[in-house]
């Protein structure tokens, strides 16, 4: 925690935008950035918003693992993060994740299917520095 993962993710987002500024249509110039917790909240407030995030050209999900496992809407349980990750995996969409979870914790929280897809989808950077927060 506190090692600069979210800051690095935002910097990568900005660098992608700068490097690809001339080659992308205006609708593709942004990487949608949401927290995992916001995804769950979107599921409660607007299914359309989840769909837009899920299908966005480029997506950055910050703080994977801090969200509730599921949210209830009209008596139904939803797990927005796995839903989004399944879609992005199946459609090979550009995605960045940040998390404090290691591989074992990801598998314990999201199950083997998501864990296996994350292992295939992402190159992982590990931060071993202590927290910068005081």
Secondary structure in CASP SS format (residue, H / E / C, confidence):
PFRMAT SS
TARGET T0000
AUTHOR 0000-0000-0000
METHOD secondary structure of the structure
MODEL  1
X C 1.00
X C 1.00
X C 1.00
X C 1.00
X H 1.00
X H 1.00
X H 1.00
X H 1.00
X H 1.00
X H 1.00
X H 1.00
X H 1.00
X H 1.00
X H 1.00
X H 1.00
X H 1.00
X H 1.00
X H 1.00
X H 1.00
X C 1.00
X C 1.00
X C 1.00
X C 1.00
X C 1.00
X C 1.00
X H 1.00
X H 1.00
X H 1.00
X C 1.00
X C 1.00
X C 1.00
X E 1.00
X E 1.00
X E 1.00
X E 1.00
X H 1.00
X H 1.00
X H 1.00
X H 1.00
X H 1.00
X H 1.00
X H 1.00
X H 1.00
X H 1.00
X H 1.00
X C 1.00
X H 1.00
X H 1.00
X H 1.00
X H 1.00
X H 1.00
X H 1.00
X H 1.00
X H 1.00
X H 1.00
X C 1.00
X C 1.00
X E 1.00
X E 1.00
X E 1.00
X E 1.00
X E 1.00
X E 1.00
X E 1.00
X C 1.00
X C 1.00
X C 1.00
X C 1.00
X C 1.00
X C 1.00
X E 1.00
X E 1.00
X E 1.00
X C 1.00
X C 1.00
X E 1.00
X E 1.00
X E 1.00
X C 1.00
X H 1.00
X H 1.00
X H 1.00
X H 1.00
X H 1.00
X H 1.00
X H 1.00
X H 1.00
X H 1.00
X H 1.00
X H 1.00
X C 1.00
X C 1.00
X C 1.00
X E 1.00
X E 1.00
X E 1.00
X E 1.00
X E 1.00
X E 1.00
X C 1.00
X C 1.00
X C 1.00
X H 1.00
X H 1.00
X H 1.00
X H 1.00
X H 1.00
X H 1.00
X H 1.00
X H 1.00
X H 1.00
X H 1.00
X H 1.00
X H 1.00
X H 1.00
X H 1.00
X H 1.00
X H 1.00
X H 1.00
X H 1.00
X H 1.00
X C 1.00
X C 1.00
X C 1.00
X C 1.00
X C 1.00
X C 1.00
X C 1.00
X C 1.00
X C 1.00
X C 1.00
X C 1.00
X C 1.00
X C 1.00
END
